[in-house]
Every structure is written in structure tokens, then in C-alpha cells.
């Protein structure tokens, strides 16, 4: 749920580029130059922490030189007492940088078995989508850095996300109609914190501190409090190694996507790729059967099933009559049903009603 409250700065301050580090501007310029189209305006997600604040500062410097309008987007999750003060603090920063700043308060929904971190993330992206549409922005900058990327790889490993999941966060990703740019995935957080210190000394503006970022009650906070100190002591530079691993995994994932797309095209898919031939799928090797199913679900915008659920789906598909006459498969996943009707495996929101619409 999104609140329409917003505040846009008026009489903005002047941006002093002496507060900036050229080595932090460069990856922003490179990331935006690599986009498929040159944007006339962009946005930066601004929580008020050191990472997002410094991204806003350096993105503002680049945007001014490139004649691009930069907006700040702030989300008030309503989960902590100081959050309203953070919103005001963020608008103060935007004023110093001469940037329009928009804020929304969201209601974090803990339904559907979601944890707090996942629910807050979903609410945040939903709000970003609404705000971006209101101001006409397609691209949103996020302040994730090398340390965040390394932590994500660890979390993906612990969750058993598989080879493609180990690609972690992508430099450019798409969600709910918007494109998210992460220009600092190869930047150490230490450099960002150093620049935040320089900025604070020059302007008096200090980043906010969110205690949940290091709380043992949250998964990522537990990684930072328990694992990171031990890794820093025993394996200095481990973040760079895991970030490199993520980049290599992304390359491997891209190749696997090409293989899956090619295999899927040979399964006689219907026009909207919502169904394919069971008999032809069975001709693939087991590994490529699994690969195609994951790719198919991803193309439909659905989350990945657990390994156990995927194996059960494959077992049932292999047990069906080749033309699906003896019985029909129906498995619920991510709010839709995976069905097999008349020899076609299909995704349907309402199986009994829509089955007749499957094209053979």
C-alpha cells in the first residue's frame, strides 16, 4: 500500500563537485552510457544511509555534466520510530544537492509467509514502480556495492540457489516495469564510507544509521555480524573474490539461458510461450529438461521452485502418458497452476476453465 505523500525541494542548493570522488563518478557514467537508450531523466533510491547518499551525490555530479535530470526517491517503511526523521534528513540532503526529492510511505505486508526483509523489499519495489511512473522515470540507480554483492553470494550459497542464483545482483535488472542500475558493484564500501566522511566534514550532513543493517535478527545482518569479521581476518579481500565469482556465474547463466531458449523453441511452444509439447520435452536429457523448466518459469515472471518441487514436477511429467490421456497433472506454483492437458504442459491461472484454450 503506497501513500501519495511527497515533497519536492524548491530553491535548491548548489552542488559543489569538490565533495566528489572522480573514481566514484566514473562507474556511474559507464553504467548509464551502456544503457540501450540515453535517458533524459533518471532517479536514485535514497534511504539516507552512506551508500545511497554518496550515490546521490556522485550521480548528481554526472547528471549535471550530462544534462540529465536526477530525482531522489525515498521510501518510508514505517517499521522504526526514527523513520520519519530519516525522511526529513533525506530531503535536506536533496536540497543541498539541488535535486527534486519524492517520498512515499508504504505498508509492509507480512502475508504469504514472507519474512520481514522480503516483505519490506517487495513493498519498496512496488513503491518505486508507482513513483517512477508518476514522474516519468524508467531507470533507477541503486547503491549496492562490492560488499553487498559478496554477502548476496554467501546468502545464495546458503539457500542452495544453484549456479544461476550465484550470479547474485545484476548491474542492470528489470522489475515491475522499471530498470534498476547498480553501478557500484565493483566498488568497496570502505571507499564509499571515506567519501561520506569527507562530505560530512565539508557540509555537516551525516548519513543515517539503520540498526537493522547489523541486527542479528535479520539474515543479512547476521552475515555481517557473524561471518564477515571472521572472513576479513582469515581471508582479506574475500569480497573481491566472491564478486568475481558472481560475474563469472552471470556469464555462465547467460550461456545456459541461450541453451534453454533454443531447447524450448524446439518444444512446439504456443504463441505466448505458455505451453509446450510434453513428448518433445521428454526427448531432452534430464539436465536440459530441468533447465528448460526453470527458463520457462522465469520467462513467465515466476519465482524459481525449490529443488525438491522441481524434481517432483519432473517426476510427474515423466510419469504421464505421452498424450496426457491417462491422467492430468496439476501442480500449484507461485499462484498459477502447472498443468498437462492433451499432451501440452501449460501455465494457467484457472486450470478447469482455461484448459480448453490450450493450443496443441
N, C-alpha and C positions, 0 to 999 in steps of 0.2 A: 504494500500500500504506500503510495507516494503523496507527500504533502506538497502543495504547489508553492509554498513559501520560497521566495528567492530574494536576493539582494544583489544589485549590480552597482559597482562603485561608480561614483561621479567625482569629478575634479581629481583624476588620478595623479599619482606622484610620478616622478621621473625615474627611469631605470638607469642606474649607474653601472656600466659594464665592468668597472674596476672590481665589483663584487664577484665577478665570474671567473671561472677557470676554463681556458680555451679547450683543454683536453676533455672537458665535460660537454662542451657545446658541439664538438666535432661529431661524436656518435649520433647526436640528435639530428644534425644536418644530414649525415649519411643515411639514417633511417628514413627521414622524410623524403630525401631525394630518390630513394629506391621505391617509393610508392608507385602504383600503376598510374596515378594521376596527381598533378600538383594541386594540393588543396589551397583554397584562399583563406580558410579559417580552420583552426584545429582547437582541441581542448586538452587540458591536463587534469587528471584526477588529483585533487589536492586535499589530503587528510589533515595536513598541518604538521606531520612528522618531518624529520630531517630529509628523508629521501624524496618525498613528494614536493617539499618546499624548494629544495635545491633543483629539482627537475623543472618546477615552475619558473624559477629564476633564470636558468640557463636556456630553457625553451623560449622564454620571453626575449632574451638577447638574440637568439637565432631568428625568431619570428619577426622581430623588428627589422633585422637586416634583410630578410626575405620578403618583406611586405605581406606577412600573413597575420591575420587576426587570431589572437590566442585568448581562449576563455578558460577560467578555472571552474571546476565542478567539485563541490564538496557535499558529502553525504553525512547526515546526522543520523546515526543508527539508534539513538535513544537508549543505549544499553548502559551508559555510565553517567553519573551525576555531572562531571565536568564537561560533557559533550557540547552543551550549549555555549560554554565559554570557548571551546575549540573553534566552533563555527565563527564566532566573532573575531577570534585571533587570526583565522584564515582570511577573513575579509580584510583585516588590517594589512596582512602581507600582500594581498592582491592590490590594495590601494598603493602600497609602497612601490609595487612593480608596474603600476599603471594598467592593470588588467581588469576586465569585467569578471565578476565572480558570482556564480549561481549556486545556491544550496537547496537541498531537499532533505526533509526528514522522512525516514521510512519506518515501517513496522516490520520487525524481523519475525518471520513465521517459522516456528519450530515444528510444524506439522510434517507428516510423511516420513517420520523417523530421522529427520535431519539433525546433525549436531549444530551447535551454536556457530562454529566457524563457517560451515557450509551454508547455513541459512542466512547469515549476515552477508556472505559473498553473493548469494543469489539475489538478495534484496538490493545490494549495491549495484549489480549489473543491470537489474531491471530499472532502477532509478537513473542510471547513466543513459540507458536507452531512451527513456522519456525526456530527459533534459536535452540530450543531443538532438532529438527530433524537434524540440521546441526552438532551439537556436540554429538549427540547420547545419550541424556538425557531423561529419562522417568518422573522422579519425580522433581517437582519444589516446593521449600519452599516459603510460603507467610507469611508476618509478621503481620497478623491480630491478635488482642489481645482481651481481655475481653471487653474493652470499645467499640471497633469496633463491636463486636458481639451484645452488648446491643443496640447500635444505630441501627443496622440492624433489630433487633426485633421491635423496635419502628417504623421504616420505613415500615416494612412489615405489622404491625398493621394498620398504616395509609392508606396503599394501599389496605387493605382488602384481603391480600394474603391467608387467610384461615389457618386451623390448620397445614397443611403440610408446608406452607410457613413460619410459625413461627419457624420452625427448624433453620431458618437463615443459617449461613455458616457452612458447614460440616468440620470436621477435615481432611477428605480425600474426594476429589471430582475429577471428570473427565471432561475434556473439550478439544475438538479438538485433541484428541489422546494423551493427556498428563494427568498426575495425579498431583493434587495440594495438598500439605500437609500444614496444619495450626496448628503447634504445640503449639502456644501460646494463644489459645482461652480462657484459664483459667488463664492467666497472666494479672495482672493490668498494665495499661500503665505507672502508676507512677513508678513502679519498673524498667521498660524499660528506662524511662527518667533519672532515677537516675544513671543507669549504663552508659548511654550515657554521662552524666556529668563526671563520673569517667574516661571514655575513653578520653574525650576531655582534661581533666586536665593532663592526662598521655601522650597524643600524640599530642595535639594541633589540631586534626581533629574535626571539629564541623559539626553536621548534617545540611543539607539544610532546609530551611523553605519555604514551598509551601503555599502562601497566600490563594489559593483556598480551602484549607482544612478547613478554618474557615470563608469563604466568605458566606454571607447571600444570594448570588445569586445562590448558589448550595444547593440542598436539604439536603445533609448530613451536609454541613457547617451550614445551618440554624438550624438543630437539635443541633449542638454543641454550637452555639451562643445563641440560644433562650431557648431551653428546658433543656440542660444539667446543666447550672448553677442553675436553679430552682429545678431540681431533686436532685442535690448534696446538696442543702441547706435543702430541706424538707425531702428527703429520702436517707440519706447516705448509700452507699453500694447497691444502686439500680442496678448497673451493674451486680453484682454477682447474684442477684435475676433473672434478665432477661436472663442471660447466663444459669442459671439452667433451666429456662422455655424453652429456646431453646433446651437444651439437652433432656428434657422430651418430647418436641414436636417431636424431631427427633426419639425418641423411638416409640412414637405413630404412626408416619409416616411410620416407618418400618413395624409395625403390619398391618397398612392399605394397604401397598404395597403387603403384603403376601395375604391378603384377596382379593385384586383386581386381583392379578395374578391367584389365584385359581378360582375366578369367570370367568375370561377371558378364562381360559383353558377349561371351560365348554361351551363356545360360538362357538365351532367348528371353531376356527381360522384357516386360511390357513398357509402354511409352514413358511412364513416370517412374520406372525402376522400383515399383512397389511389389513386384512378384517376379519369380524366375522358375525355370524348369527343375523339378526335383530329380528327374532321371539324369539330366546333364550334370547337375551338381555332384551326383554320386560318382561320376567318372573322374572327378578330381582326386588327387591324393589327399589323405586325411589332413595334412598340414595346410594345404591350399583350400580345402573345404572350410576349415576354421577361419582362415584369412579372409575368404570371401564373405563369410557371415559377419565378421567384425566390420569389414569395409561397408557392407550393405547397411548395417545398423547405423554406422557413423554417418553415411550419406543421408540417411533419413533423419539425422539430428538427434538420435537416441544415444543415451549413455551406454557404455560398454557393460555387458553382463559379466558376472563373476565367472571365473574359470569353471567352477562346478556347474553353473547354469548353462554355459556354452556347451560343455561336454554332454549334459543331459539333452540339450536341444539336438545336438548332432546324433546322439544315440537314437532319439525318437525318429529323426529324419531317415536314418539308415534302416529303421525297422518298419517303416511304412511300405505298403505296396507301391510299386513304381508309379502307378497311376492314381494312387490315393483312394482306391475303391474300398479297401477292407475297413479302414477307419480313418478318421481325420485328426490331425494334430492341432491342438490349441494350447499355446503357452503364452502367459501374460508377461510382458516386459516393458518397463518404463511407460506404463499407461496405455500401451497398444497390445494387440494380440498377434502373435506369430502363428499363422495357420497354414494348413496344406489342404487344398481343395482341387479336385480333378487334376492332380499331378503338378500343381503350382504351389510353391511356397510364397506366402504373401504377408504383408503387414496390413492390419485392419484395425480401425478404431472400434468397430462394432461387427464382429465376425458373422453372426447369424443373418444380419441384414445385408451386409456388403459382399458376402461370398459369391452371390450371383454376378457380381461385377468384375470378377477376376477374368482377365482375358487369357485364353490358352494360346 
